[in-house]
Amino acid sequence: MRYTGFMKTATIPSVRVEHELRAEVESLLGDGETVSEFVEAAVRATVLRRRNHAEFIARGLHSLDVARRTGDYVDADAFVDGLQRKLDASRARKSTVRR
């Protein structure tokens, strides 16, 4: 799948699951896909999601720190009001187009 001849592989520990879950996984496999490939894809997707989440939190905390140090930030109510205005304008355009 993603391996080269020079790369040593490692294993993920096997996981015991109920028969119903195993049957559901098997029912969702793509053509020629194995349960092992399904599990690998799920693990990779979860790792990516968690990495992205951690980076998102780190960026937010950094931004908060910068805003506190510089005093340069937008009040939450003002920000939400701006978003509401954009939403209202978009809805108005959409209703005009339908008529």
DORO-463228 format. One line per field, with one value per residue: residue in three letters; residue number from 1; x, y, z of N, C-alpha, C in turn. Coordinates in nm, 2 decimals. Example, Ala and Ser with C-alpha at 12.3 -4.5 7.8 and 13.67 -1.06 7.14 Angstrom:
2
residu = (ALA;SER)
num = (1;2)
n_east = (1.32;1.28)
n_north = (-0.57;-0.22)
n_up = (0.78;0.71)
ca_east = (1.23;1.37)
ca_north = (-0.45;-0.11)
ca_up = (0.78;0.71)
c_east = (1.32;1.29)
c_north = (-0.33;0.00)
c_up = (0.78;0.79)
***
This chain:
99
residu = (MET;ARG;TYR;THR;GLY;PHE;MET;LYS;THR;ALA;THR;ILE;PRO;SER;VAL;ARG;VAL;GLU;HIS;GLU;LEU;ARG;ALA;GLU;VAL;GLU;SER;LEU;LEU;GLY;ASP;GLY;GLU;THR;VAL;SER;GLU;PHE;VAL;GLU;ALA;ALA;VAL;ARG;ALA;THR;VAL;LEU;ARG;ARG;ARG;ASN;HIS;ALA;GLU;PHE;ILE;ALA;ARG;GLY;LEU;HIS;SER;LEU;ASP;VAL;ALA;ARG;ARG;THR;GLY;ASP;TYR;VAL;ASP;ALA;ASP;ALA;PHE;VAL;ASP;GLY;LEU;GLN;ARG;LYS;LEU;ASP;ALA;SER;ARG;ALA;ARG;LYS;SER;THR;VAL;ARG;ARG)
num = (1;2;3;4;5;6;7;8;9;10;11;12;13;14;15;16;17;18;19;20;21;22;23;24;25;26;27;28;29;30;31;32;33;34;35;36;37;38;39;40;41;42;43;44;45;46;47;48;49;50;51;52;53;54;55;56;57;58;59;60;61;62;63;64;65;66;67;68;69;70;71;72;73;74;75;76;77;78;79;80;81;82;83;84;85;86;87;88;89;90;91;92;93;94;95;96;97;98;99)
n_east = (0.08;0.15;0.42;0.78;1.04;1.26;1.18;1.12;0.85;0.60;0.38;0.03;-0.13;-0.36;-0.71;-0.98;-1.31;-1.67;-1.87;-2.06;-1.97;-1.74;-1.86;-2.00;-1.79;-1.68;-1.89;-1.87;-1.64;-1.43;-1.40;-1.18;-1.06;-0.91;-0.97;-0.76;-0.64;-0.85;-0.85;-0.60;-0.63;-0.82;-0.68;-0.48;-0.63;-0.74;-0.51;-0.42;-0.64;-0.63;-0.37;-0.41;-0.60;-0.46;-0.27;-0.44;-0.54;-0.30;-0.24;-0.45;-0.41;-0.17;-0.24;-0.42;-0.24;-0.08;-0.28;-0.35;-0.10;-0.06;-0.29;-0.45;-0.73;-1.05;-1.37;-1.58;-1.87;-1.89;-1.76;-1.94;-2.17;-2.08;-2.06;-2.33;-2.44;-2.32;-2.44;-2.71;-2.71;-2.63;-2.85;-3.04;-2.96;-2.99;-3.26;-3.35;-3.26;-3.40;-3.66)
n_north = (-0.12;0.16;0.11;0.07;-0.12;-0.08;-0.01;-0.09;-0.25;-0.20;-0.32;-0.27;-0.31;-0.59;-0.56;-0.65;-0.69;-0.67;-0.92;-0.81;-0.56;-0.63;-0.76;-0.55;-0.38;-0.55;-0.55;-0.30;-0.28;-0.19;-0.30;-0.56;-0.47;-0.52;-0.61;-0.54;-0.33;-0.15;-0.09;0.02;0.25;0.38;0.43;0.60;0.82;0.90;0.97;1.19;1.36;1.41;1.53;1.76;1.88;1.93;2.11;2.32;2.40;2.49;2.71;2.87;2.93;3.06;3.28;3.40;3.47;3.66;3.85;3.93;4.03;4.25;4.38;4.40;4.30;4.17;4.24;3.99;4.01;4.21;4.08;3.86;4.00;4.11;3.88;3.80;4.01;3.95;3.70;3.77;3.94;3.76;3.58;3.76;3.81;3.56;3.51;3.70;3.61;3.38;3.47)
n_up = (0.00;0.11;0.13;0.10;-0.05;0.12;0.37;0.70;0.86;1.11;1.36;1.45;1.76;1.79;1.81;2.01;1.93;1.92;1.76;1.60;1.53;1.38;1.17;1.06;0.98;0.78;0.60;0.49;0.35;0.07;-0.28;-0.29;-0.06;0.25;0.60;0.75;0.60;0.61;0.88;0.91;0.74;0.90;1.13;1.04;0.95;1.19;1.33;1.17;1.20;1.48;1.49;1.34;1.50;1.73;1.63;1.55;1.80;1.92;1.75;1.80;2.08;2.06;1.91;2.09;2.29;2.16;2.11;2.37;2.45;2.27;2.28;2.06;1.93;1.84;1.97;2.09;2.06;1.86;1.65;1.61;1.54;1.30;1.15;1.15;1.00;0.75;0.70;0.69;0.46;0.27;0.27;0.18;-0.08;-0.18;-0.17;-0.34;-0.59;-0.63;-0.68)
ca_east = (0.00;0.24;0.55;0.88;1.13;1.36;1.12;1.08;0.72;0.57;0.24;-0.06;-0.19;-0.49;-0.82;-1.09;-1.44;-1.79;-1.89;-2.15;-1.88;-1.66;-1.95;-2.03;-1.67;-1.67;-1.99;-1.83;-1.51;-1.43;-1.36;-1.05;-1.00;-0.91;-1.00;-0.63;-0.63;-0.96;-0.81;-0.49;-0.68;-0.89;-0.58;-0.41;-0.73;-0.75;-0.38;-0.42;-0.74;-0.57;-0.26;-0.47;-0.67;-0.36;-0.21;-0.54;-0.54;-0.18;-0.25;-0.55;-0.35;-0.07;-0.32;-0.47;-0.13;-0.05;-0.38;-0.33;0.02;-0.07;-0.42;-0.51;-0.83;-1.19;-1.46;-1.66;-2.00;-1.87;-1.73;-2.06;-2.26;-2.04;-2.10;-2.47;-2.47;-2.29;-2.54;-2.83;-2.69;-2.63;-2.99;-3.12;-2.92;-3.04;-3.41;-3.37;-3.23;-3.51;-3.79)
ca_north = (0.00;0.28;0.07;0.06;-0.23;-0.04;0.03;-0.19;-0.22;-0.23;-0.36;-0.21;-0.42;-0.63;-0.51;-0.74;-0.62;-0.75;-0.98;-0.72;-0.45;-0.69;-0.78;-0.42;-0.34;-0.63;-0.51;-0.17;-0.29;-0.17;-0.41;-0.60;-0.42;-0.61;-0.55;-0.47;-0.21;-0.06;-0.05;0.11;0.38;0.45;0.48;0.71;0.93;0.95;1.04;1.32;1.45;1.46;1.62;1.89;1.94;1.99;2.23;2.42;2.45;2.56;2.83;2.95;2.98;3.16;3.40;3.46;3.53;3.78;3.95;3.98;4.12;4.37;4.45;4.41;4.19;4.21;4.20;3.88;4.06;4.28;3.98;3.79;4.10;4.12;3.75;3.80;4.09;3.88;3.60;3.84;3.99;3.64;3.53;3.85;3.79;3.43;3.52;3.79;3.53;3.28;3.53)
ca_up = (0.00;0.12;0.18;0.00;-0.02;0.22;0.49;0.79;0.90;1.25;1.37;1.55;1.83;1.75;1.89;2.02;1.91;1.92;1.63;1.52;1.47;1.28;1.06;1.00;0.91;0.66;0.51;0.44;0.28;-0.07;-0.36;-0.27;0.06;0.37;0.73;0.79;0.52;0.66;1.01;0.88;0.70;1.01;1.22;0.97;0.95;1.33;1.36;1.10;1.26;1.61;1.47;1.29;1.61;1.82;1.57;1.56;1.94;1.94;1.68;1.88;2.20;2.02;1.87;2.21;2.36;2.09;2.13;2.50;2.46;2.19;2.29;1.93;1.91;1.81;2.07;2.04;2.02;1.74;1.55;1.58;1.47;1.16;1.08;1.13;0.88;0.63;0.68;0.64;0.33;0.18;0.26;0.10;-0.22;-0.22;-0.18;-0.46;-0.70;-0.64;-0.72)
c_east = (0.09;0.38;0.65;0.96;1.23;1.31;1.08;0.94;0.70;0.42;0.16;-0.12;-0.33;-0.59;-0.93;-1.22;-1.55;-1.81;-1.97;-2.06;-1.79;-1.74;-1.98;-1.91;-1.66;-1.77;-1.96;-1.70;-1.53;-1.39;-1.21;-0.98;-1.01;-0.94;-0.87;-0.61;-0.73;-0.91;-0.69;-0.53;-0.75;-0.79;-0.51;-0.50;-0.74;-0.62;-0.38;-0.52;-0.69;-0.46;-0.31;-0.54;-0.57;-0.29;-0.31;-0.55;-0.42;-0.18;-0.34;-0.49;-0.24;-0.14;-0.37;-0.36;-0.09;-0.15;-0.37;-0.21;0.00;-0.19;-0.50;-0.60;-0.96;-1.28;-1.55;-1.80;-1.99;-1.84;-1.86;-2.16;-2.21;-2.07;-2.25;-2.51;-2.44;-2.39;-2.67;-2.82;-2.69;-2.77;-3.07;-3.09;-2.99;-3.19;-3.44;-3.35;-3.34;-3.64;-3.80)
c_north = (0.13;0.24;0.06;-0.06;-0.20;-0.02;-0.09;-0.15;-0.25;-0.27;-0.28;-0.32;-0.46;-0.58;-0.61;-0.65;-0.72;-0.81;-0.89;-0.61;-0.51;-0.71;-0.65;-0.37;-0.42;-0.59;-0.38;-0.17;-0.26;-0.30;-0.44;-0.55;-0.52;-0.54;-0.48;-0.34;-0.10;-0.01;0.05;0.25;0.45;0.51;0.60;0.83;0.99;1.03;1.18;1.41;1.50;1.55;1.76;1.96;2.01;2.11;2.35;2.49;2.54;2.70;2.93;3.01;3.08;3.29;3.47;3.53;3.66;3.89;4.01;4.07;4.25;4.45;4.46;4.28;4.25;4.16;4.09;3.92;4.13;4.18;3.90;3.88;4.11;3.99;3.75;3.89;4.02;3.77;3.66;3.88;3.87;3.59;3.63;3.83;3.66;3.44;3.61;3.70;3.43;3.34;3.54)
c_up = (0.00;0.15;0.06;0.04;0.09;0.35;0.58;0.84;1.05;1.25;1.47;1.63;1.78;1.85;1.89;2.01;1.91;1.77;1.54;1.45;1.36;1.15;0.98;0.92;0.78;0.56;0.44;0.36;0.13;-0.14;-0.33;-0.14;0.17;0.50;0.78;0.72;0.58;0.80;1.00;0.84;0.81;1.11;1.16;0.97;1.09;1.37;1.29;1.17;1.40;1.59;1.43;1.41;1.71;1.76;1.57;1.70;1.97;1.87;1.75;2.01;2.17;1.99;1.99;2.29;2.29;2.11;2.27;2.52;2.39;2.22;2.16;1.90;1.89;1.92;2.01;1.99;1.88;1.62;1.51;1.51;1.32;1.08;1.05;1.01;0.75;0.59;0.63;0.50;0.23;0.16;0.17;-0.04;-0.27;-0.25;-0.31;-0.59;-0.73;-0.70;-0.87)
***
